[in-house]
Amino acid sequence: MTADDSFGRLDDDDYPAYTMGRAAEMLGTTQGFLRAIGEARLITPLRSAGGHRRYSRYQLRIAARARELVDQGTPIEAACRIVILEDQLEEAQRINAEYRERVRQSGAAET
């Protein structure tokens, strides 16, 4: 991989660019919190060749939402479940919008 390839991947939301320590620092939380949401299967960080956890920007956004709920008093397991359900709902709404657009376009093509 060239340096240009590496820099290009930094714009990728799924590229695991952040160490556990950096991720915790960015979220203003502890490494233990990140381990806990990993154990709850909210996020599964990639492991480096040395076995260290690496997080993507997408995973950090998910973790930030869980932290927000926990900070409001929601138990961590419940917060993780809420975030999973929110993510599933968002995906279903995206799929429905795409379907409606295809139906609209096919209806417009018939007229």
N, C-alpha and C positions, 0 to 999 in steps of 0.2 A: 504494500500500500504506500502510495506516495504522500507527501505532505499535503498536496492539493486535495487528494481523496479524503484525508483526515479532516481538513478544514471544512470541506463540503458536508461532512457528516455531522458537524456541530450544529447545523440548522435542522437536523433530523430530530423530531420530538422523541423518537424511540431509541436514539443512540445513547447507550449507557456511559455517559461522560463524567458522572459525579461519584466520588467515593462516599462511603457512609459518613465519614466525619464532615465532609463538605456539605453533603445533603442535609445532615442534622443542623449544621450551622446556618444554612440558607433558610431552613424552615423554622429556626429558633426553637428547636426541640432537642431531645437526647437521642443518642444512638439506640438506647433501649426502646424508645418509642418506635423507631424504624424496625427494629427486630420484632416488636410485638405486632405491628401491622403485617409484617411478613409471615409471622406464625399464624395470624388470622386469615392469611391468604388473600389479603387485599392487594398486595403487590408482591411480585417475585423478582427480586433484583438479579441481574446477570452476575455471574462470578468471574472474576479475572483469573488468569492462569495461576496466580498465587492463592486463589480462593477468597479474595476480598470482594465484598458486595459492591456493585456499581449500579447507579440509578440513572434513569432517563428523565428528561424534563416532564414527560407525560406522567411518569410515576411520582415525581415530586408534586405535581398538581393534585394528584389523587391523595397523596399523603397530607398535603396542606388542607384539603377539604376534611379529611378524617381528623386532623388536629383541631380544626375549627370546631367540629362537633364535640370532641373530647373537652376542649376548653369551655364549652357551654354546659358541661356536666354529663354528657352522654357517655355511658360505659364504652370502652374501646371496641369490644366485640359488636355492640349495637351500632357504633359509628361506622365500623367497617361494613356491616350489612347495609346500612343506609347508603353509603357511597356506592356499593356494588349495585344496589337497586336504582340509584340515580343514573349511574352509567348505563345500565340496561335500558332504562326508560329513554334516555337521550338517543341511544342507538336505534330503538324501535321507532322513535319519532323521525329520525333521519331516514330510515327505510320507508316509512309511510309517506314522507314528503316526496321521496324519489318515485315511489309508486304513483302517487297522485299526479306528479308531473308527467310521467310516461302516459298515464291515462288521458290527461289533458292534451298532450301532444298527439296521441293517436286519434282522439276525437276531432282535433283541429285538422288532422290530415284527411279525415273522411269527408269533411265538408268542402 
